[in-house]
Structures are given as C-alpha cells and as structure tokens.
C-alpha cells in the first residue's frame, strides 16, 4: 500500500519560512507526479504546486515566487519550501502522488487527478 507522510508544519510568525517534507513508501516512485495542496477552514482544497520525476514543476499563481517544490527520487521524498508566510497561508497542507503519470506536472493541478494522499500537516501563521 502506498503511503505518504507529511511533516514540517507548525506555528510560524508572519514573514517566516517553513519547509514541509513528504516521504513516500510502499510503491515505486521512479515515475511520478507529486503535488502539494492546502485547505483552509471553510475553503476548498487548493492546488499549490506539483513536480514530476523528470524535474518539471508547476505553481499556482497565488504562491508563485514564494513557494518552491523539489524532490529526490532516490529518497522517495519531496519538499515544499515556503517563504514570506502570511496569514492566508494558514491551512492544512497535503501531499499527493500519482504513479506513472500520463501527463506533465502542469496537468495535475486538481485533487481528483491524484491517487494517493498524505494525512496533512498544519501550518499556522501568526501576526
């Protein structure tokens, strides 16, 4: 069974930074797209960024320039670097994966296109 486990969330002051991690297990991650989503109270789950095994990445307009997604195939691990945090970044952050994807990372900007999900990690930004 494929499992994804996120970590790295916490309470951070506005303007600070966090690096979230997602570790995969139970599957072959040689070809994949890994996505990060977030969900704030009362809002729908929102696409943040995605990356493919080949290195291509794609970002939501709302986070472009502040967030960076990266991955290491050998470690079955992906990261989301978040800089210049603001109150609107407060949410539960989830990683998701699809193995042997048919398209590039830009296609996987919707939650329904992913097969596996982590449990989420809470990011709270204080003023």
C-alpha positions as CSV (number, residue, x, y, z in Angstrom):
1,X,0.0,0.0,0.0
2,X,1.4,3.4,-1.0
3,X,1.7,5.8,1.9
4,X,2.7,9.4,2.0
5,X,3.6,11.1,5.3
6,X,4.0,14.9,5.6
7,X,5.9,16.7,8.3
8,X,7.3,20.1,9.0
9,X,4.2,22.1,9.8
10,X,3.9,24.4,12.8
11,X,3.2,27.8,14.1
12,X,5.3,30.5,12.4
13,X,5.2,34.3,12.6
14,X,4.3,36.2,9.5
15,X,7.3,36.7,7.3
16,X,8.9,33.5,8.4
17,X,9.6,30.3,6.5
18,X,8.9,26.6,6.7
19,X,10.0,23.6,4.8
20,X,7.5,20.8,4.5
21,X,8.5,17.2,3.7
22,X,6.6,14.3,2.2
23,X,8.1,10.8,2.3
24,X,6.6,8.1,0.2
25,X,6.7,4.3,0.8
26,X,5.0,1.1,-0.4
27,X,5.4,1.8,-4.1
28,X,7.7,2.6,-7.0
29,X,8.4,6.3,-7.3
30,X,10.6,6.2,-10.3
31,X,7.9,7.9,-12.4
32,X,5.5,10.1,-10.6
33,X,3.9,13.5,-10.2
34,X,3.9,14.8,-6.6
35,X,1.6,17.6,-5.7
36,X,1.1,19.9,-2.7
37,X,-2.4,21.1,-1.8
38,X,-3.7,23.1,1.1
39,X,-7.1,23.5,2.7
40,X,-8.0,26.4,5.0
41,X,-11.1,26.4,7.2
42,X,-14.3,26.9,5.2
43,X,-12.4,26.7,1.9
44,X,-12.0,24.1,-0.8
45,X,-8.8,22.1,-1.1
46,X,-6.5,24.3,-3.2
47,X,-3.6,23.4,-5.5
48,X,-0.3,24.7,-4.5
49,X,2.5,23.1,-6.7
50,X,3.4,20.0,-8.5
51,X,6.6,18.3,-9.7
52,X,7.3,15.3,-11.9
53,X,10.1,12.7,-11.7
54,X,11.7,14.4,-14.7
55,X,12.1,17.7,-12.8
56,X,9.3,19.8,-14.3
57,X,7.4,21.8,-11.8
58,X,4.2,24.0,-11.8
59,X,2.9,26.5,-9.3
60,X,-0.4,28.1,-8.5
61,X,-0.4,31.8,-9.3
62,X,-1.2,32.6,-5.7
63,X,2.1,31.1,-4.4
64,X,4.5,31.7,-7.3
65,X,7.6,33.4,-6.2
66,X,7.3,32.4,-2.5
67,X,7.0,28.6,-2.7
68,X,9.5,26.1,-4.1
69,X,8.8,22.5,-4.7
70,X,11.6,19.9,-5.0
71,X,12.1,16.2,-4.9
72,X,14.6,13.4,-4.7
73,X,13.7,10.2,-6.4
74,X,16.3,8.2,-4.6
75,X,14.9,9.2,-1.2
76,X,11.2,9.0,-2.2
77,X,11.0,12.4,-0.7
78,X,9.6,15.8,-1.8
79,X,9.7,19.2,-0.1
80,X,7.8,22.4,-0.2
81,X,9.8,25.4,0.8
82,X,7.5,28.3,1.9
83,X,8.9,31.8,2.3
84,X,7.4,35.1,3.4
85,X,4.5,33.4,5.1
86,X,1.3,35.4,5.6
87,X,-2.0,34.8,7.3
88,X,-3.6,33.5,4.1
89,X,-1.1,30.6,4.1
90,X,-2.7,29.2,7.2
91,X,-4.1,25.8,6.2
92,X,-3.6,22.0,6.4
93,X,-1.0,21.1,3.7
94,X,-1.3,17.8,2.0
95,X,1.0,16.0,-0.4
96,X,-0.4,13.8,-3.1
97,X,1.0,11.5,-5.7
98,X,0.2,9.7,-8.9
99,X,2.5,7.0,-10.2
100,X,3.3,6.5,-13.8
101,X,1.5,9.7,-14.8
102,X,0.3,10.2,-18.3
103,X,1.0,14.0,-18.4
104,X,3.4,16.5,-17.2
105,X,3.2,18.3,-13.8
106,X,1.0,21.1,-15.2
107,X,-1.9,18.7,-15.7
108,X,-2.0,17.7,-12.1
109,X,-3.5,20.8,-10.6
110,X,-6.7,19.2,-9.4
111,X,-7.2,17.0,-6.4
112,X,-9.2,14.4,-8.3
113,X,-6.2,13.6,-10.6
114,X,-4.1,12.2,-7.8
115,X,-4.2,8.6,-6.5
116,X,-2.6,8.8,-3.0
117,X,-2.7,11.3,-0.2
118,X,-0.9,12.0,3.0
119,X,-2.5,12.8,6.3
120,X,-1.7,16.5,6.2
121,X,0.4,18.8,8.3
122,X,-0.9,22.0,9.9
123,X,0.7,25.4,9.0
124,X,-0.4,28.3,11.2
125,X,0.8,31.8,10.6
126,X,0.6,34.3,13.4
127,X,1.0,38.0,13.3
